[in-house]
Amino acid sequence: MKLHDFTMAPNPRRVRMFLAEKGIEITIVPVDLSQHEQMNDSYVAINPRRAVPALELDDGRVLTESVAICRYLEELHPDPPLFGRDAWDRAVVEMWHRRVELEGLQAVADGVRNSSEFFKGRAIAGPVDFEQIPALAERGRQRTALFKAMLDEQLADNEFVAGAHFTVADIAALVTCDFAKVLKMRVGDDTPALKRWYDAVSRRPSATA
Amino acid sequence: MKLHDFTMAPNPRRVRMFLAEKGIEITIVPVDLSQHEQMNDSYVAINPRRAVPALELDDGRVLTESVAICRYLEELHPDPPLFGRDAWDRAVVEMWHRRVELEGLQAVADGVRNSSEFFKGRAIAGPVDFEQIPALAERGRQRTALFKAMLDEQLADNEFVAGAHFTVADIAALVTCDFAKVLKMRVGDDTPALKRWYDAVSRRPSATA
């Protein structure tokens, strides 16, 4: 198995961190998005959606979408469980994972991709170019602040985002908080529970994977 | 178990259709979003995110996020499997489900919520109001057209969205195609494979749930 990856992008980082938490070693194939290598014919043959990450199996099958890749790896390597431990816990993990993605990661991505010079004309990842929408960048910033407040409230009563155990929801949330640094929106003392969690999760060895 | 529901909204429809495919009967509690009942104190006590659907268990626990609810129901009622049949199939279903959500449902929602009179000042579901962004509505329409072309290509070679079996990805895709009628973007003969699938899936008894 090979993971097509770009170190600086948030979604592949979710998969690398997931692999590190599981202790899975895998071949990494860098795709340099800063050089638009995802548009090269050789990569488009692997993933026509022109995005990373992509998991390539030894028989040539390809899986894209970070969470689909993580779920597949969870089935092959169930321990430690990162999608929950029983039916209810798995549902709660899914709920929080989606809140983090829809209210956090999406908001930060709206902010970054619609404002930074690098994404000019490329406001959406994928095969088709879209112009930036400045009002969407501003909305992304506002929603990022709301997201941090929501997590702060949840983490005041819970050690991790989805409860008592470290899960994919924590991975998505850490990646979101670090991605928000591009917007100069760092986790600070105004959200003390989020800060406590952020410092702890940032110290995990997987955080630098 | 009770499902807090609003008939006309796309996300609760995903859960109702899932329940119908499984043959699960459940108490439905209507929350009239057209009257902003999701903002009433009694509903906010159930779901502080002020959105439907929400699944309320007999012991008072509440689960939100449509897909979290469906995953929980899949664990309680595994047959017929709607999230895939083995590790690889489940990963492929997840991949296509996410493509439908991120490239389809999100695009249509951007188009509808940022243009229709009803959503003025309410461009994002949830506790905080956001103004509409007309450029985002237009981008949503463009992405909806791309989404339909992507599905048409996939359905030229596959009976269902994620392959040989009907799954949650088909539910999300049907709901997305019907939601796009609000944008007057109907499935037509310009996407023949999508049309073949759309007509077939629309005839399932669950489609009117």
Interface residues (C-beta under 8 A of the other chain):
Chain A: R49 R61 L63 T64 E65 V67 A68 I69 R71 Y72 E75 L76 A87 W88 R90 A91 V92 E94 M95 R98 R99 E103 I124 G126 V128 F130 I133 A135 L136 R139 Q142 R143 L146
Chain B: R49 R61 L63 T64 E65 V67 A68 I69 R71 Y72 E75 L76 A87 W88 R90 A91 V92 E94 M95 R98 R99 E103 I124 G126 V128 F130 I133 A135 L136 R139 Q142 R143 L146
